[in-house]
Amino acid sequence: MTGYVPRQTRVHKSLLEIQTLAGVERRLAIFNWTLAAVFVLGAGMVSYLAVAFILHAFLRWITRKDPYLRLIYIRYNRQADEYDPWPHATQKQNRRPHGFGRGHLC
């Protein structure tokens, strides 16, 4: 009888990376150019194209620096309600997670 051989599955690198359009995270790029289309086609503000290109270059620089920055910021905003490191004298219920001083004021 042979020993246990774990199953191996190939995972393509493209499935693990952030999807980008022209170097910017997909959702941010679509939002930027949709907003540009609204301003240019709807309101006739052709000068907004320069703002859209500058914003796209800035978003590309941020994505190149850290592609997960938006996801980290969203996670941080959701966790802000979970852990407040500063004690409050009038707090009725301590919402700190277990292991972070739950039940203690300091």
C-alpha positions as CSV (number, residue, x, y, z in Angstrom):
1,M,0.0,0.0,0.0
2,T,1.4,3.4,-0.9
3,G,1.6,6.5,1.3
4,Y,-0.8,9.4,1.2
5,V,-0.1,11.8,-1.7
6,P,-1.8,15.2,-1.4
7,R,-3.7,16.4,-4.4
8,Q,-2.0,19.1,-6.4
9,T,-3.8,21.7,-8.4
10,R,-2.3,24.3,-10.6
11,V,-3.3,27.9,-9.8
12,H,-2.6,30.5,-12.4
13,K,-1.0,33.7,-11.1
14,S,-3.6,35.8,-12.9
15,L,-6.3,34.4,-10.7
16,L,-4.5,35.7,-7.6
17,E,-3.7,39.2,-8.7
18,I,-5.9,42.3,-8.8
19,Q,-7.6,42.9,-12.1
20,T,-6.4,46.1,-13.7
21,L,-7.3,48.3,-16.7
22,A,-4.4,50.3,-18.0
23,G,-2.5,49.8,-14.8
24,V,-5.4,50.9,-12.5
25,E,-7.6,48.6,-10.4
26,R,-10.6,47.7,-12.6
27,R,-13.3,49.2,-10.4
28,L,-11.5,52.5,-9.9
29,A,-10.7,52.8,-13.6
30,I,-14.3,52.2,-14.7
31,F,-15.5,54.7,-12.1
32,N,-13.0,57.3,-13.3
33,W,-13.8,57.0,-17.0
34,T,-17.5,56.8,-16.4
35,L,-17.4,60.0,-14.5
36,A,-15.3,61.5,-17.3
37,A,-17.8,60.4,-19.9
38,V,-20.6,62.0,-17.9
39,F,-18.9,65.3,-17.5
40,V,-17.6,65.5,-21.1
41,L,-20.7,64.1,-23.0
42,G,-23.4,65.1,-20.6
43,A,-22.2,68.5,-19.4
44,G,-19.9,69.4,-22.2
45,M,-16.9,70.0,-19.9
46,V,-14.1,68.9,-22.2
47,S,-11.6,70.3,-19.8
48,Y,-12.4,67.5,-17.4
49,L,-10.5,65.1,-19.6
50,A,-7.3,66.6,-18.3
51,V,-8.5,66.0,-14.7
52,A,-9.4,62.4,-15.7
53,F,-6.0,61.7,-17.1
54,I,-4.2,63.2,-14.1
55,L,-6.4,61.1,-11.8
56,H,-5.8,58.0,-13.8
57,A,-2.0,58.6,-13.6
58,F,-2.3,59.1,-9.8
59,L,-4.4,55.9,-9.4
60,R,-1.8,54.0,-11.5
61,W,1.0,55.2,-9.3
62,I,-1.0,54.1,-6.2
63,T,-1.8,50.7,-7.7
64,R,1.8,50.1,-8.7
65,K,2.9,51.0,-5.1
66,D,0.4,48.7,-3.4
67,P,-2.3,47.0,-5.4
68,Y,-4.3,46.0,-2.3
69,L,-4.5,49.5,-0.8
70,R,-8.2,49.9,-1.5
71,L,-9.1,46.5,-0.1
72,I,-7.0,47.3,3.0
73,Y,-8.7,50.6,3.5
74,I,-12.2,49.1,3.1
75,R,-11.3,46.4,5.7
76,Y,-9.9,49.0,8.1
77,N,-13.2,51.0,7.8
78,R,-15.2,47.9,8.6
79,Q,-13.1,47.0,11.6
80,A,-13.1,50.5,13.1
81,D,-16.4,49.8,14.8
82,E,-15.0,46.6,16.4
83,Y,-12.0,47.9,18.3
84,D,-11.6,51.2,20.0
85,P,-8.3,51.3,21.8
86,W,-9.2,54.3,24.0
87,P,-11.3,53.7,27.2
88,H,-14.4,55.8,27.7
89,A,-15.8,56.4,31.2
90,T,-19.4,56.4,30.0
91,Q,-19.2,53.4,27.7
92,K,-21.8,50.8,28.7
93,Q,-20.6,47.8,26.6
94,N,-17.0,47.2,25.7
95,R,-17.0,46.1,22.0
96,R,-13.3,45.1,22.0
97,P,-12.6,41.6,20.7
98,H,-11.6,38.8,23.0
99,G,-7.9,39.1,23.8
100,F,-7.8,42.9,23.4
101,G,-8.8,43.8,27.0
102,R,-12.6,43.1,26.8
103,G,-14.3,44.1,30.0
104,H,-11.5,46.5,31.1
105,L,-11.5,50.3,30.9
106,C,-7.7,50.5,30.4
